[in-house]
Amino acid sequence: MDKSFWRSGHTPTLLTAFLYFDLSFMVWYLLGPLQIQIATALSLSTSERGLMVATPILAGALLRLVLGVFVDSIGAKRTGLFAQLIVIFALLSAWQLGVHSMAEALLLGVFLGFAGAAFAVALPLASRWYPPQHQGTALGIAGAGNSGTVFAALFAPVLAMMFGWQNVFGLAVIPLLFALVLYTVFAKDAPGSVNPKSLSDYAKVLNNKDAWLFMGFYAITFGGFAGFASALPGYFHDQFGFAPKMAGWYTAACVLAGSAMRPLGGVIADRIGGTRTLLIVYVCSAVLIGLTGLGLGGSSVAVCLFIGAMLCLGAGNGALFQLVPQRFGKELGVMTGLIGMAGGVGGFALAAGLGMVKQATGNYSLGLWLFSFLSLIAWYGLSGVKVRWRSALGGDLAQARI
């Protein structure tokens, strides 16, 4: 890595932003790997289980906009402290008071949404320290925190077997407190003022048809990643009878694939173009997820298909944000918030929808095929966008790698 990068910004803030983001995503995803034990203890139906694991995704999506407003008004560091304390309080309450009903599980999921909204805090906290030529690297390091979902998938089911699933909430507080101390001591807001985003800024962007298209594109890529990450432990348990620990490990492999491919997706998009990368992503995702709906070949084939699909979706997440600055350079901050929210809404719809489909039909096939169909619709919509951009916008954008 270029030495000038480390001299250009504030390394302690960058690293603590990464740690905050990583551990926040770990607890944001916590209900997913624990869903089998929780559903058994609370006698939840499959659709209720799906709604439970989907709630943190939706809450995180909506709270990203809320925390984004606070970041602009009181600073990223203070907003992050506020969000971390809320999450720690929620986990301690769940540990000490217990979770005894579906309503209490949903309430916990809402509070865990503050952890999912860490995206809106960690990225501006880190990136505002760095000049334009190092923004990609800074955002890549801070944004690598989505790997925290892997830790939850690997360790939460094992800890639940050893200590009981309710005690996992208390155990999760330990690394969060460690991160909170480091964050408090080392993280600093970058000097300079920030122009706060107003509601009119968001309304203005939403009048643009392309904004809705991009939100839809990300609802498939990140929504697919987040939705499947939350739903797969239950899927592997229901379809193949995997114990919670084994279901968590297989899910971790899928989540790791998607997390690792996000930065690589940006690199590929820089080489061959963001649109071309996404077109390949949507076709491959449609085929792979569609094949899983056929249920051919048993558990080994299903795991391989999901790993392949998550690789594609992870690459799509990185590729989409290669396109956004080219189309929305002047409204980049607003669009990032809206696109992030749309991705979370897509993940909620997928995780909750798969549970409802399983409850209604007895299997997951229809839900998987529906996602495959939506991926093909995204491919069709993106094909039209590329043609329109090149014919109507002209200039440097027409020559860019889109």
C-alpha positions in Angstrom: 0.0 0.0 0.0 1.2 3.5 -0.9 3.0 5.1 2.1 1.4 8.4 1.3 -1.9 6.9 2.3 -0.9 6.4 5.9 0.6 9.9 6.1 -2.5 11.6 4.5 -5.1 10.8 7.1 -5.7 9.6 10.7 -4.8 6.0 11.1 -6.2 5.5 14.7 -9.6 6.8 13.5 -9.5 4.5 10.4 -8.7 1.4 12.4 -11.2 2.1 15.2 -13.9 2.9 12.6 -13.2 -0.6 11.1 -13.4 -2.3 14.5 -16.6 -0.5 15.4 -18.1 -1.5 12.0 -16.9 -5.1 12.2 -18.3 -5.8 15.7 -21.5 -3.9 14.9 -22.2 -6.1 11.9 -21.4 -9.1 14.1 -24.2 -8.3 16.6 -26.5 -6.9 13.9 -26.5 -10.4 12.4 -26.7 -12.3 15.7 -30.3 -13.4 15.5 -29.6 -15.2 12.2 -27.2 -17.9 13.6 -29.3 -18.2 16.8 -32.6 -18.6 15.0 -32.9 -22.3 15.3 -32.4 -22.3 19.1 -34.6 -19.3 19.6 -37.4 -20.6 17.4 -37.3 -23.9 19.3 -37.4 -22.2 22.7 -40.2 -19.8 21.8 -42.2 -22.2 19.6 -42.0 -19.9 16.6 -43.4 -20.9 13.2 -41.2 -20.8 10.1 -42.7 -17.4 9.0 -42.3 -16.0 12.5 -38.6 -17.1 12.5 -38.1 -15.4 9.1 -39.6 -12.2 10.4 -37.5 -12.3 13.5 -34.2 -12.5 11.6 -35.4 -10.0 9.0 -36.3 -7.3 11.5 -32.7 -6.1 12.3 -32.1 -5.8 8.6 -35.1 -3.5 8.1 -34.4 -1.5 11.2 -30.7 -1.1 10.2 -31.8 0.1 6.8 -34.1 2.8 8.1 -31.8 3.9 10.9 -29.0 4.5 8.4 -30.8 7.6 7.3 -31.4 8.7 10.9 -27.8 8.3 12.0 -26.7 9.9 8.8 -28.6 13.1 9.8 -27.0 12.9 13.3 -23.5 12.5 11.7 -23.9 15.7 9.8 -25.3 17.6 12.8 -23.4 16.4 15.9 -20.4 14.6 14.3 -19.6 11.0 13.4 -17.8 10.2 16.6 -20.6 11.3 18.9 -23.2 9.5 16.8 -21.1 6.3 16.9 -20.9 6.5 20.7 -24.6 7.0 20.9 -25.4 4.0 18.7 -22.9 1.7 20.5 -24.4 2.5 23.9 -27.9 1.7 22.6 -26.8 -1.6 21.2 -24.9 -2.6 24.4 -27.9 -1.6 26.6 -30.2 -3.7 24.4 -27.9 -6.8 24.6 -27.5 -6.4 28.4 -31.3 -6.1 28.8 -31.9 -9.3 26.7 -29.2 -11.1 28.7 -30.5 -10.1 32.1 -34.3 -9.9 31.5 -34.5 -12.7 28.9 -36.3 -12.9 25.6 -39.6 -14.8 26.2 -41.8 -14.1 23.3 -41.9 -13.2 19.6 -42.7 -9.6 20.5 -39.6 -9.3 22.7 -37.5 -10.9 20.0 -38.7 -8.4 17.4 -38.0 -5.5 19.9 -34.5 -6.7 20.3 -34.2 -6.9 16.5 -35.2 -3.2 16.3 -32.5 -2.2 18.7 -29.9 -4.3 16.9 -30.8 -2.2 13.9 -28.6 0.5 15.4 -25.7 -1.9 14.9 -26.6 -2.4 11.3 -26.7 1.4 10.8 -23.0 1.6 11.7 -22.4 1.9 8.0 -23.7 5.5 8.1 -21.2 6.3 10.9 -18.0 4.4 10.3 -17.5 5.3 6.6 -17.8 9.1 6.9 -15.9 9.0 10.2 -12.9 7.5 8.4 -13.2 8.9 4.9 -13.4 12.6 5.9 -9.8 12.4 7.0 -8.5 11.4 3.6 -8.0 13.3 0.3 -9.8 12.3 -2.9 -7.0 10.1 -4.2 -7.1 7.9 -1.1 -10.9 7.7 -0.6 -11.2 4.3 -2.2 -8.6 2.8 0.1 -10.0 4.4 3.2 -13.6 3.3 2.4 -12.3 -0.2 1.5 -10.6 -0.6 4.9 -13.5 0.9 7.0 -16.1 -0.9 4.9 -14.4 -4.3 5.3 -16.3 -4.5 8.6 -19.1 -6.4 7.0 -16.9 -9.5 7.6 -18.2 -9.4 11.2 -21.2 -11.4 10.0 -18.8 -14.3 9.5 -17.8 -14.3 13.2 -21.4 -14.4 14.3 -22.2 -17.4 12.0 -19.1 -19.3 13.2 -19.2 -18.7 16.9 -22.8 -17.8 18.0 -24.3 -21.4 17.6 -21.3 -22.9 19.3 -21.5 -20.5 22.3 -25.3 -21.1 22.4 -24.6 -24.9 22.8 -22.0 -24.3 25.5 -23.7 -21.5 27.6 -27.3 -21.2 26.3 -28.5 -18.9 23.6 -29.6 -16.1 26.0 -26.1 -15.9 27.4 -24.7 -15.2 24.0 -26.2 -11.7 24.2 -24.2 -11.1 27.3 -21.0 -12.6 25.9 -21.4 -10.4 22.8 -21.1 -7.3 25.0 -17.5 -8.1 26.0 -15.9 -7.3 22.6 -18.3 -4.4 22.2 -17.1 -2.8 25.4 -13.5 -3.3 24.3 -14.3 -1.6 20.9 -16.1 1.2 22.7 -13.1 2.0 24.9 -10.8 2.1 21.8 -13.3 4.2 19.9 -13.7 6.7 22.7 -9.9 7.1 23.1 -8.6 7.0 19.5 -11.4 8.0 17.1 -11.6 11.7 16.2 -13.8 13.7 13.9 -12.0 15.3 10.9 -11.5 19.0 11.1 -13.8 21.2 8.9 -17.5 21.7 8.6 -20.0 19.5 6.8 -23.1 20.7 5.0 -26.0 18.8 6.5 -28.4 16.9 4.2 -32.0 18.2 4.2 -35.1 16.3 3.4 -35.4 18.4 0.3 -32.1 17.0 -0.9 -33.5 13.5 -0.7 -36.8 14.5 -2.3 -35.0 16.1 -5.2 -32.9 13.0 -5.9 -36.0 10.8 -5.7 -37.5 12.7 -8.6 -34.8 11.1 -10.8 -35.8 7.7 -12.3 -32.3 6.5 -12.2 -32.2 6.9 -8.4 -35.0 4.4 -8.1 -33.2 2.1 -10.5 -30.0 2.1 -8.5 -32.0 1.5 -5.3 -33.6 -1.5 -7.0 -30.2 -2.8 -8.2 -28.8 -2.6 -4.7 -31.9 -4.2 -3.2 -31.0 -7.3 -5.2 -27.2 -7.4 -4.6 -26.9 -6.3 -1.0 -30.4 -7.3 -0.2 -29.6 -10.8 -1.5 -26.4 -10.9 0.5 -28.0 -9.8 3.8 -31.2 -11.7 3.3 -29.5 -15.0 2.5 -27.0 -14.5 5.3 -29.8 -14.3 7.8 -32.0 -17.0 6.2 -29.5 -19.7 5.4 -29.0 -21.1 8.9 -32.8 -21.9 8.9 -32.7 -23.1 5.3 -29.9 -25.6 5.9 -31.6 -26.8 9.1 -35.0 -27.2 7.4 -33.8 -28.7 4.2 -31.0 -31.0 5.3 -31.5 -31.4 9.0 -28.2 -29.7 9.9 -27.6 -29.0 13.6 -27.3 -25.3 14.5 -23.5 -25.5 14.7 -23.2 -27.1 11.2 -25.8 -24.8 9.7 -23.8 -21.8 11.1 -20.5 -23.1 9.6 -22.0 -23.6 6.2 -23.6 -20.2 6.4 -20.2 -18.7 7.4 -18.6 -20.1 4.3 -21.3 -18.4 2.1 -21.1 -15.1 4.0 -17.3 -15.1 3.8 -17.4 -15.5 0.1 -19.8 -12.5 -0.3 -17.8 -10.4 2.1 -14.4 -11.1 0.4 -15.8 -10.4 -3.1 -17.1 -6.9 -2.3 -13.8 -5.1 -2.7 -12.8 -7.4 -5.6 -16.1 -6.4 -7.3 -14.9 -2.8 -7.3 -11.6 -3.8 -8.8 -13.3 -5.8 -11.5 -15.6 -3.0 -12.3 -12.7 -0.6 -12.7 -11.2 -3.0 -15.2 -14.2 -4.0 -17.3 -16.9 -1.5 -16.3 -19.5 -1.4 -13.6 -22.4 -2.1 -15.8 -20.8 -5.1 -17.5 -19.8 -6.5 -14.1 -23.3 -6.1 -12.7 -24.9 -7.7 -15.9 -22.8 -10.8 -15.3 -23.6 -10.7 -11.6 -27.4 -10.7 -12.2 -27.3 -13.5 -14.8 -25.1 -15.7 -12.7 -27.1 -15.1 -9.5 -30.3 -15.9 -11.3 -28.9 -19.2 -12.6 -27.3 -20.3 -9.3 -30.2 -19.4 -7.1 -32.7 -20.8 -9.6 -30.8 -24.1 -9.5 -30.9 -24.2 -5.7 -34.7 -24.1 -6.0 -34.7 -27.3 -7.9 -33.1 -29.1 -4.9 -30.8 -31.3 -7.0 -27.8 -33.1 -5.6 -28.3 -32.8 -1.9 -26.7 -30.5 0.7 -23.2 -30.4 -0.9 -24.5 -29.1 -4.2 -26.7 -26.6 -2.4 -23.8 -25.2 -0.4 -21.7 -24.8 -3.5 -24.5 -23.1 -5.4 -25.0 -20.6 -2.5 -21.3 -19.9 -2.2 -21.2 -19.2 -5.9 -24.3 -17.0 -5.6 -22.9 -15.1 -2.7 -19.6 -14.5 -4.5 -21.6 -12.9 -7.3 -23.8 -10.8 -5.0 -20.7 -9.6 -3.1 -19.0 -8.6 -6.4 -22.2 -6.8 -7.3 -22.1 -4.7 -4.1 -18.7 -3.5 -5.0 -19.5 -2.9 -8.7 -22.6 -0.9 -8.0 -20.7 1.7 -6.1 -18.2 2.1 -8.9 -21.2 3.3 -11.0 -22.9 5.6 -8.5 -20.2 8.4 -8.6 -20.3 8.4 -12.4 -24.1 8.9 -12.5 -24.7 10.9 -9.2 -21.4 12.7 -8.6 -23.1 15.8 -7.2 -25.6 13.9 -5.1 -23.2 11.1 -4.0 -23.8 11.5 -0.2 -27.6 11.5 -0.5 -27.6 8.6 -3.0 -25.3 6.5 -0.8 -27.8 6.8 2.1 -30.8 6.0 -0.1 -29.1 3.1 -1.8 -28.0 1.7 1.5 -31.5 1.9 2.9 -32.9 0.2 -0.2 -30.4 -2.6 0.2 -31.6 -3.2 3.7 -35.2 -3.2 2.7 -34.4 -5.8 0.1 -32.7 -8.0 2.6 -35.7 -7.7 5.0 -38.1 -8.7 2.2 -36.0 -11.7 1.2 -35.4 -13.1 4.7 -39.0 -12.6 5.7 -40.4 -13.7 2.4 -38.5 -17.0 2.4 -39.9 -17.8 5.8 -43.4 -17.0 4.6 -43.0 -19.1 1.4 -41.7 -22.1 3.4 -44.6 -21.7 5.9 -47.2 -21.6 3.1 -45.8 -24.2 0.6 -43.7 -26.5 2.7 -40.5 -25.7 0.9 -38.3 -22.7 -0.2 -38.4 -23.3 -4.0 -40.9 -20.6 -4.9 -39.1 -18.0 -2.9 -35.7 -18.9 -4.5 -37.2 -18.8 -8.0 -38.8 -15.4 -7.3 -35.4 -14.0 -6.3 -34.0 -15.5 -9.5 -36.7 -13.8 -11.5 -36.1 -10.4 -9.8 -32.4 -10.7 -10.7 -33.3 -11.1 -14.3 -35.5 -8.0 -14.1 -32.6 -6.1 -12.7 -30.4 -7.3 -15.6 -33.0 -6.0 -18.1 -33.3 -2.7 -16.3 -29.5 -2.2 -16.2 -29.2 -3.0 -19.9 -31.5 -0.1 -20.7 -29.6 2.2 -18.4 -26.4 1.6 -20.2 -27.8 2.2 -23.6 -29.5 5.5 -22.4 -26.4 6.8 -20.7 -24.2 6.3 -23.7 -26.7 7.8 -26.2 -28.0 10.7 -24.1 -25.2 11.9 -21.8 -22.2 11.8 -24.1 -18.9 13.4 -23.2 -16.5 11.9 -20.7 -19.2 9.7 -19.1 -19.9 8.0 -22.5 -16.2 7.0 -22.5 -16.1 5.9 -18.9 -16.0 2.3 -17.9 -19.7 1.9 -17.2 
